[in-house]
Structures are given as C-alpha cells and as structure tokens.
Amino acid sequence: MPITYEPIATTTLGSAAASYTFTSIPSTYTDLVLIATGKVDVASTTKLNVGNGSIDTGSNYSWTVLSGTGSAANSYRESSVTFTQNERYANWDATNTSTTIIQIQNYANTTTYKTWLSRGNNAATGVDAIVGLWRSTSAIDQVRISATNATRNLAAGTTVTLYGIKAA
C-alpha cells in the first residue's frame, strides 16, 4: 500500500504566537491536510486564511458549520467574510488541548474556487464539522492558522503540521 500523506512542514511553537503561516507550498500534491493541536491563551476558535503570494484577508471566504455538544446541536453559515472559522463549539482554550484537522481539496487547481473540510474537537466543549470556501481560482501556496479573536494567541507548545496528499 503506497504512502499518500507526505509531511511538508511541521512546527511546535516555542512561545505564544498570533498565527502560524506555511509559505512556498509546492503544487506537486493533489490535496493538503493541516493538523493543529494545541491551546490558546484565552478561549477562542481558530481561523484559516489562504493565499497565493500573500495571505488573502479580503471578504472572499464563506463557511458552513455543523456543531454539537453532546446535548445540543447547531448549524451556522457566514458568507463574504475575511476568513473561515475552523471551530464553533470546539473552542480552543487555555486548559484543554484541542485538535483541528483541515483537508484542502485541489489546492493547486487554477480553474475552480478552493474548498476545504475542517473538523475540530474539544472534549470539554464540543465537536464541529465545517466546510470552507475561498472564492479565488488562484492556486494556494500559503496557509495561515490563527485565533479568530485578534487579541488571542496560539499557546506555546501548539503543534502545526502540513501534509501533501500524493495521487494514489
């Protein structure tokens, strides 16, 4: 069985940081998978921005979320916003380690908008499944993860890994 996940880059934050950005992502894979595990200094969800040459912070994103806490369920949608959220109920916090897995499909294609699926969990708050959209036909060569609230930081010890998916 061939290995299809190939690590592109990984980092563990030595100190708190507002965000982490992967740059110069090669276009040699079919898809990307970003896995982030960690905490934030004050409870917050994380967000994703992407770009080509620079990170796009314009109103070119949309997202739809399905969330659950074990006792309640919720759905929510945002369009024409400046990022896509990665969690809603699965908030990252300063106490519980959370994991977010983001699968970016067909990231190097230059004829279609880019979509991704994000799954987040926090044992204390809930789970989420989110579909995100970047309304651009540019290939993605940069990916940034950060706390949704600009006054929050990803905590020291947070690990972020980007994988490329090889064609089978």
FENJOBEL-V102810 format. One record per backbone hydrogen bond with DSSP energy under -0.5 kcal/mol. CO is the residue of the C=O (numbers start at 1). NH is the residue of the N-H. Records with the same first field share a line. If there is no record, write none. Layout:
BEGIN
CO=NH  NH
END
This chain:
BEGIN
2=4
4=6  166
6=164
9=162
11=160
13=157
17=154
18=147
20=145
21=23
22=143
30=106
31=165
32=104
33=163
34=102
35=161
36=100
37=159
38=98
39=155
44=92
45=148
46=86  87
47=146
48=84
49=144
50=56
51=141  142
54=52
55=57
58=60
60=135
61=81
62=133
63=78
64=131
65=76
66=129
67=74
68=127
72=69  70
74=67
76=65
78=63
81=61
84=48
89=91
92=44
93=40
96=93
98=38
99=121
100=36
101=119
102=34  104
103=105  117
104=32
105=115
106=109
107=140
114=134
115=105
116=132
117=103
118=130
119=101
120=128
121=99
122=125  126
126=122
127=68
128=120
129=66
130=118
131=64
132=116
133=62  135
134=114  136
139=141
141=25
142=51
143=22
144=49
145=20
146=47
148=150
149=152
153=41
154=17
155=158
158=13
159=37
160=11
161=35
162=8  9
163=33
164=6  166
165=30  31
END
